[in-house]
Amino acid sequence: MPTPRIIKKYANRRLYDTELSRYITFFDVRDLVMQGVEFKIVDSNSNEDLTRATLLQIMLEEESGGEPLFTAEMLAQIIRFYGGSVQGLFTRYLEESLSLFEQQQQAVQEALRGDPMETMADMAKRNMDLWSDMQRSLFRTMGLDPEKDK
């Protein structure tokens, strides 16, 4: 597994890309994300990992301009999960959902190159099967068995 690219954040809030040997902006970090580049943002003095905090700042900027991805109701629902007993499960559920969505988007791109109708029908069936499996797994993890309750 390749070593992630290191970006140092200095006290003056500037970001320094150690691979390019130059200062970069949040926009440049956003581009790295969009390109799928593995990176880690660390405090230049303490080496503390600041990746999450920086990505959250980028998301805040993205949400402030243009059309937001998250509605106020979605954000309120997410906040309700903090500190609750299912916070870890919710995190895993979101990660798997986003991964599944990304895979589906790649499949759509492939479908546009072949027979779109047949591919879309296959994808819809696979998608339903995957969602069902993921929900069953989530319910089992929570100690619920929807199949037994029928």
matplotlib code that plots the C-alpha trace (Angstrom):
import matplotlib.pyplot as plt

x = [0.0, 1.5, 2.4, -0.1, 1.1, 2.0, 0.6, 1.8, -0.3, 1.5, 0.5, -0.3, -2.9, -1.0, -0.8, 2.5, 2.5, 5.7, 5.6, 5.3, 7.5, 5.1, 2.2, -1.3, -4.9, -8.1, -9.1, -5.9, -6.7, -10.3, -8.7, -6.6, -9.8, -11.5, -8.5, -8.6, -5.1, -4.3, -3.0, -2.6, -2.6, -0.5, 0.3, 3.8, 4.8, 3.0, 2.5, -1.2, -3.4, -5.6, -7.0, -10.6, -10.8, -9.5, -11.9, -14.8, -13.6, -13.7, -17.2, -18.3, -17.0, -18.7, -22.0, -21.8, -21.5, -23.9, -26.4, -25.8, -25.5, -27.0, -30.4, -31.0, -33.1, -30.3, -27.8, -30.1, -30.6, -26.8, -26.3, -28.8, -26.5, -23.6, -23.0, -25.7, -25.4, -25.6, -23.1, -20.5, -23.1, -24.4, -20.8, -20.3, -23.7, -22.9, -19.5, -20.9, -23.8, -21.4, -19.2, -22.1, -23.3, -19.8, -19.7, -23.2, -22.1, -19.1, -21.4, -23.7, -20.7, -19.9, -23.6, -23.5, -20.9, -23.0, -26.7, -28.0, -31.5, -30.2, -27.4, -29.7, -32.1, -29.2, -27.9, -31.4, -31.6, -28.1, -28.7, -31.8, -30.0, -27.1, -29.4, -31.4, -28.2, -26.8, -30.0, -30.3, -26.6, -27.3, -30.4, -28.6, -25.8, -28.4, -29.8, -32.9, -33.9, -36.5, -36.9, -37.8, -40.4, -42.5]
y = [0.0, 3.3, 5.9, 8.8, 12.2, 14.4, 17.9, 20.1, 22.7, 25.6, 28.0, 30.6, 28.1, 27.6, 24.1, 22.8, 19.9, 18.0, 16.0, 19.2, 21.3, 24.2, 25.8, 24.7, 25.9, 24.2, 24.1, 22.1, 19.7, 19.3, 18.5, 15.8, 14.3, 14.4, 12.6, 9.9, 10.8, 9.4, 12.1, 13.1, 16.6, 17.0, 19.9, 21.0, 21.2, 18.4, 16.0, 15.8, 14.4, 17.3, 15.5, 15.1, 18.7, 20.0, 17.9, 19.2, 22.8, 22.0, 20.5, 23.6, 25.8, 23.5, 23.6, 27.4, 28.0, 26.9, 24.1, 22.3, 18.5, 18.3, 19.7, 21.1, 18.0, 15.6, 17.5, 17.4, 13.6, 13.1, 15.2, 13.0, 10.0, 11.6, 10.0, 7.4, 3.7, 3.2, 5.9, 3.3, 1.4, 4.5, 5.4, 2.0, 2.2, 5.5, 4.4, 1.3, 3.2, 5.8, 3.0, 1.2, 4.5, 5.1, 1.6, 2.2, 5.4, 3.6, 0.9, 3.6, 4.9, 1.4, 1.0, 4.0, 2.2, -1.0, -1.8, 0.7, -0.8, -4.3, -3.0, -0.7, -3.6, -5.7, -2.9, -2.3, -5.9, -6.0, -2.8, -4.1, -7.3, -5.3, -2.9, -5.8, -7.6, -4.5, -3.8, -7.4, -7.1, -3.8, -5.2, -8.3, -6.2, -4.2, -7.5, -7.4, -10.1, -8.8, -12.3, -13.8, -11.1, -12.0]
z = [0.0, -1.0, 1.6, 1.7, 0.5, 3.5, 3.7, 6.5, 8.1, 9.6, 12.4, 9.8, 8.5, 5.2, 3.8, 2.4, 0.0, 0.8, -2.5, -4.7, -2.3, -2.4, -0.6, -1.7, -1.0, 0.2, -3.5, -4.3, -1.4, -2.8, -6.2, -4.5, -3.1, -6.4, -8.1, -5.4, -4.1, -0.7, 1.6, 5.3, 6.7, 9.8, 12.1, 11.3, 15.0, 16.8, 13.8, 14.9, 12.2, 10.9, 7.9, 9.2, 10.4, 7.1, 5.1, 7.2, 6.5, 2.8, 3.1, 5.0, 2.1, -0.4, 1.5, 1.8, -2.0, -4.6, -4.0, -0.7, -0.6, 2.9, 3.9, 7.4, 8.2, 7.1, 9.2, 12.2, 11.8, 11.6, 14.7, 16.6, 16.1, 17.9, 21.3, 20.8, 21.1, 17.3, 16.3, 15.2, 13.3, 11.6, 10.6, 9.0, 7.3, 5.8, 4.6, 3.0, 1.5, -0.1, -1.3, -2.9, -4.5, -5.9, -7.4, -8.9, -10.5, -12.1, -13.3, -14.9, -16.8, -18.0, -19.0, -21.2, -23.3, -23.8, -23.8, -21.3, -20.7, -19.9, -17.8, -15.8, -15.1, -13.9, -11.7, -10.2, -9.2, -7.8, -6.0, -4.3, -3.3, -1.8, 0.1, 1.5, 2.6, 4.2, 6.1, 7.3, 8.5, 10.2, 12.0, 13.1, 14.5, 16.5, 17.9, 15.7, 13.2, 10.8, 9.2, 12.6, 13.3, 10.2]

ax = plt.figure().add_subplot(projection="3d")
ax.plot(x, y, z, "-o")
ax.set_aspect("equal")
plt.show()
